[in-house]
Amino acid sequence: MRVYLASPAQQVQAHAANGMPVLLSFAKYTPFLDKYQQTYPNILIDSGAFAELNSGHKIDGVKYKEWQCQWGHADAIAGLDDISGNTARSLENYTKYGGFPTMHDTDPKSVLPELIDISREQGGNWLGIGLKPPREGKQDFIRWVLDNTPDDIHIHGWALRQYMHLSRLDSVDSTNWWRDAMDLRVIPLCKHLSYGECLDITVKRYQRESRMIQKPQPVTAQLTFI
């Protein structure tokens, strides 16, 4: 399971993410990231559709498509999707501006086969799963998408770190990693640490979480009654 840290908003965050997989958002990208991005071994490119949902400012699809051209070394490039539920707009954007598609819980389930075709044709065999907030309590929808997507398709869960236990998810991204560092500073033992030091602790937690040993589940004896 690969976890991409969401776009750094400050240079101290960009430095703390050194050596980690990072998601870079077109909507939030700033020039200082040009040099920092070289320190990230894995990069996922995103349009910033969630920022569009929150702000109401439409992403310029033409500019996003032009921006994509410099990211040939990225793991994948996401299409410009519409989280609000305008499936027709999402499909039109994928055709116009490229990138891999995303299946949202606001989309009709009948569109999944078409999204899988788009994933194969232009998305590098990647498919996203997106949830319109709140994201809690939506495991049944995620499981449905996972169960109905071919095994050779890489499935990325947008901000779905809380669902990492679902084995068919191949990657997720964390939108809260830099906020988690802020929360550390209210803990008495960490109150003397700088924000940068708290970021370092948070990143180490993410690094070690991915290396945890998965304990096998105990086998329960099955009793047969005759």
C-alpha positions in Angstrom: 0.0 0.0 0.0 1.5 3.3 -1.1 0.4 6.5 0.8 1.0 9.8 -1.0 1.3 12.9 1.2 -0.9 15.6 0.0 0.6 18.8 -1.7 2.8 20.7 0.7 1.6 24.3 1.2 4.8 25.6 2.8 8.5 25.0 2.3 8.9 23.5 5.8 6.2 20.9 4.8 7.9 20.4 1.4 11.2 19.7 3.1 9.7 17.3 5.6 8.2 15.2 2.8 11.7 14.5 1.4 12.0 10.8 0.4 8.2 10.2 0.6 5.6 9.6 -2.1 3.8 13.0 -2.7 0.6 14.0 -4.4 1.0 17.3 -6.3 -2.1 19.2 -7.0 -2.4 21.6 -10.0 -4.8 23.8 -8.0 -2.3 24.2 -5.1 1.0 24.1 -6.9 3.5 26.9 -6.2 6.9 27.6 -7.8 9.0 26.7 -4.8 7.9 23.0 -5.3 9.9 22.9 -8.6 13.0 22.0 -6.7 11.5 20.0 -3.8 9.7 17.7 -6.2 13.0 16.2 -7.2 13.4 14.8 -3.7 10.2 12.8 -3.9 10.7 9.2 -5.2 7.1 8.9 -6.3 4.7 11.6 -7.5 1.0 11.4 -8.2 -0.5 14.3 -10.2 -3.9 15.6 -9.3 -6.1 18.3 -10.9 -7.3 19.7 -7.5 -11.0 18.8 -8.0 -11.6 18.8 -4.2 -10.2 22.3 -4.0 -12.7 23.2 -6.8 -15.5 21.6 -4.8 -14.7 23.7 -1.7 -13.9 27.0 -3.4 -16.4 27.0 -6.3 -13.6 28.1 -8.7 -13.5 25.9 -11.8 -10.2 24.4 -12.7 -9.0 25.5 -16.2 -8.9 22.2 -18.0 -6.7 23.6 -20.9 -4.1 24.9 -18.5 -4.2 21.6 -16.5 -3.6 19.6 -19.7 -0.6 21.8 -20.5 0.8 21.5 -17.0 0.6 17.7 -17.2 3.3 17.6 -19.9 6.1 18.2 -17.5 5.3 15.2 -15.3 6.4 12.3 -17.5 8.2 10.9 -14.4 5.0 10.7 -12.3 3.4 7.4 -11.3 0.1 8.6 -12.8 -1.9 11.7 -13.8 -5.5 12.0 -12.7 -8.2 13.3 -14.9 -10.2 16.4 -14.1 -13.2 15.0 -12.4 -16.4 16.5 -10.9 -16.9 15.4 -7.3 -20.3 17.1 -7.0 -22.0 14.5 -9.1 -21.9 15.9 -12.6 -20.9 12.7 -14.2 -21.3 14.0 -17.8 -18.8 16.8 -17.0 -16.3 14.3 -15.7 -16.6 12.1 -18.8 -16.2 15.2 -21.1 -13.2 16.3 -19.2 -11.5 12.9 -19.4 -11.9 13.0 -23.2 -10.7 16.6 -23.5 -7.9 16.7 -21.0 -6.7 13.2 -20.5 -5.7 11.5 -17.2 -7.2 8.5 -15.4 -10.8 8.6 -14.3 -12.4 8.4 -10.9 -15.5 6.6 -9.7 -17.4 8.7 -7.2 -20.2 7.7 -4.8 -22.1 10.6 -6.6 -21.8 8.8 -9.9 -24.3 6.1 -11.1 -22.9 2.6 -10.8 -23.7 2.0 -14.4 -20.8 4.3 -15.5 -18.1 2.0 -14.0 -17.5 -0.1 -17.2 -17.0 3.1 -19.2 -14.5 4.4 -16.6 -12.6 1.1 -16.8 -12.4 1.5 -20.6 -11.1 5.0 -20.2 -8.5 3.8 -17.6 -7.2 1.3 -20.1 -7.2 3.7 -23.1 -5.5 6.7 -21.5 -5.2 6.3 -17.8 -2.3 3.9 -17.6 -4.6 1.3 -16.0 -5.3 3.5 -13.0 -8.8 4.2 -11.6 -9.6 6.4 -8.6 -12.3 6.0 -6.0 -13.7 9.3 -4.7 -16.2 10.1 -1.9 -18.0 13.3 -1.5 -17.6 14.3 2.2 -18.4 13.1 4.7 -16.3 10.0 3.9 -17.2 8.0 6.9 -19.4 4.9 6.7 -19.1 4.3 3.0 -17.2 1.0 3.0 -20.0 -0.8 1.1 -19.6 1.5 -1.9 -15.8 1.2 -1.9 -16.1 -2.6 -1.7 -18.5 -2.6 -4.6 -16.1 -0.7 -6.8 -13.2 -3.0 -5.7 -15.2 -6.1 -6.4 -16.2 -5.0 -9.8 -12.9 -3.7 -11.1 -10.4 -6.1 -12.9 -7.4 -7.1 -11.0 -4.9 -5.5 -13.4 -6.3 -2.0 -12.7 -4.4 0.0 -10.1 -7.0 1.5 -7.7 -6.3 4.7 -5.9 -8.4 5.9 -3.0 -8.7 9.7 -2.8 -8.2 10.7 0.8 -9.3 7.1 1.8 -6.5 6.4 4.3 -9.2 5.3 6.8 -10.0 2.4 4.4 -6.5 1.1 4.0 -7.5 -2.2 5.5 -9.4 -3.0 2.2 -6.7 -5.1 0.5 -7.7 -4.4 -3.1 -6.8 -0.7 -2.7 -3.3 -0.2 -4.2 -2.7 3.4 -3.0 -4.3 6.2 -1.1 -3.4 9.8 -0.2 -3.4 11.6 3.1 -4.8 15.1 3.2 -4.2 15.5 7.0 -0.5 14.7 7.4 0.5 18.3 8.0 -2.5 18.9 10.3 -1.5 15.9 12.3 1.8 17.6 13.0 -0.1 20.6 14.3 -2.1 18.4 16.6 1.1 16.9 18.1 2.0 20.3 19.6 -0.9 20.2 22.0 0.5 17.0 23.6 2.4 18.0 26.8 5.5 16.0 25.8 5.7 17.7 22.4 4.8 21.3 23.4 8.5 22.4 23.2 8.9 21.0 19.7 8.8 23.2 16.6 6.3 22.6 13.9 9.1 21.3 11.7 10.1 18.8 14.3 6.5 17.7 14.7 6.3 17.2 10.9 9.4 15.0 11.1 7.6 12.8 13.7 4.5 12.6 11.6 6.4 11.6 8.5 8.3 8.9 10.5 5.0 7.5 11.6 3.8 7.2 8.0 7.1 5.6 7.0 6.9 3.0 9.7 3.2 2.3 9.3 3.9 1.0 5.8 6.5 -1.4 7.2 4.4 -3.0 9.9 4.3 -6.8 9.9 0.9 -8.1 9.1 0.0 -10.7 11.6 -1.8 -13.8 10.2 -5.4 -14.1 11.4 -6.0 -17.1 13.7 -7.8 -20.0 12.0 -11.1 -20.8 13.7 -11.9 -24.5 13.7 -15.0 -25.4 11.8 -17.3 -27.9 13.5 -19.4 -30.2 11.4 -22.6 -31.5 12.9 -24.0 -34.8 11.5 
